[in-house]
Amino acid sequence: MATEWFVIVNPNAGKRKGQHDWLTIARLLGEAGINYINIFTEHRDHAMQLARKYIEKGFRNIIVVGGDGTLNEVVNGIFTQNHIPPAEITLAMIPVGTGNDWCRMYNISNDYKEAIDTIAKGNEFVQDAGMLKYFTSLGQEKTRYFINMAGMGFDALVAKKTNRQKEKGKGNPFSYFINIFSSLFYYKFTKTSIALDDQTLLQEVFSMSVGICQFNGGGMKQAPNAKPDDGLFDLTIIRPIGKFKVIRNVVKLFDGSFTALPEVSTYTSSQIKISSITPIYIEVDGESLGHTPFEFTIIPKSLRIITGNSNFLQSKLD
């Protein structure tokens, strides 16, 4: 019997592209000979619930039709089910979101036919995942899994503004970039304590990111040296920096060269603990969550994915 895929479709992704383009995607899946059933999500966290439910029903192959947020929900469904080890699930994606940063890492095309051809080819890769413990505004400790990147401080503020625009139907691929400028003039630096595997840093921080993969914010390379299967997070810290220096250098976010600025430092660690007197907020895979204290733990080589021929993977083969 051919492999059967469970397809989770977010109809609201990409300003309702998930709904508008589904018939085209369904036709292309059929033409590629991919055997599947599909369900549309109906509310926040529904993708997480669907992933858990259908893994328990026996499905081992999941396709996400959505954006980074839908992908993150499905990842959390995979890691919170108790039926089988997460690495026994194969995860693929047809991107219809506005950011699609995880797909950039693996050269998964925004063209539906090309993305489906990638799934049909079945090239697999096993990447790390991250587990984050954080606190809600009500003081409850919660856990969230992620496979791309977490952003804190200024990055989280920009993501929160961008997410609000998306919820109102006003988001676009440039929203994150535009919100960097609109947020600069009222964000304040925060004193933090950052515990890594081998050292503790006491620093004032403008922005931080913890990466498994390299991209966030719609193509910004905020963790340019991240390797998604090395068992380590890549931490990027931007210390206090002048507003106009940010504006002058913002283009360097897109090729990762901003890490050469004297206000920027990078580290690797399998565990990271961050605390602050003034709360620092966080976004994970584009989803706005809670605030400090944070505890990050790497889960090495724990998620099997379908990948295109990315530069990262090619460098491992050469």
Stockholm file with secondary structure:
# STOCKHOLM 1.0

chainA/1-318         MATEWFVIVNPNAGKRKGQHDWLTIARLLGEAGINYINIFTEHRDHAMQLARKYIEKGFRNIIVVGGDGTLNEVVNGIFTQNHIPPAEITLAMIPVGTGNDWCRMYNISNDYKEAIDTIAKGNEFVQDAGMLKYFTSLGQEKTRYFINMAGMGFDALVAKKTNRQKEKGKGNPFSYFINIFSSLFYYKFTKTSIALDDQTLLQEVFSMSVGICQFNGGGMKQAPNAKPDDGLFDLTIIRPIGKFKVIRNVVKLFDGSFTALPEVSTYTSSQIKISSITPIYIEVDGESLGHTPFEFTIIPKSLRIITGNSNFLQSKLD
#=GR chainA/1-318 SS CCCEEEEEECTTHHHHHHHHTHHHHHHHHHHTTCEEEEEECCSTTHHHHHHHHHHHTTCCEEEEEECHHHHHHHHHHHHHCCSSCGGGSEEEEEECSSCCHHHHHTTCCSSHHHHHHHHHHTCEEEEEEEEEEEECTTSCEEEEEESSEEEEEHHHHHHHHHHHHHHTTCCCTTHHHHHHHHHTTTCCCEEEEEECSSCEEEEEESEEEEESSSCBTTTBCSSTTCCTTSSCEEEEEECSCCHHHHHHHGGGGGTTGGGGSTTEEEEEESEEEEEESSCCEEEETTEEEEEEEEEEEEEEEEEEEECCCCHHHHHHHC
#=GC SS_cons         CCCEEEEEECTTHHHHHHHHTHHHHHHHHHHTTCEEEEEECCSTTHHHHHHHHHHHTTCCEEEEEECHHHHHHHHHHHHHCCSSCGGGSEEEEEECSSCCHHHHHTTCCSSHHHHHHHHHHTCEEEEEEEEEEEECTTSCEEEEEESSEEEEEHHHHHHHHHHHHHHTTCCCTTHHHHHHHHHTTTCCCEEEEEECSSCEEEEEESEEEEESSSCBTTTBCSSTTCCTTSSCEEEEEECSCCHHHHHHHGGGGGTTGGGGSTTEEEEEESEEEEEESSCCEEEETTEEEEEEEEEEEEEEEEEEEECCCCHHHHHHHC
//
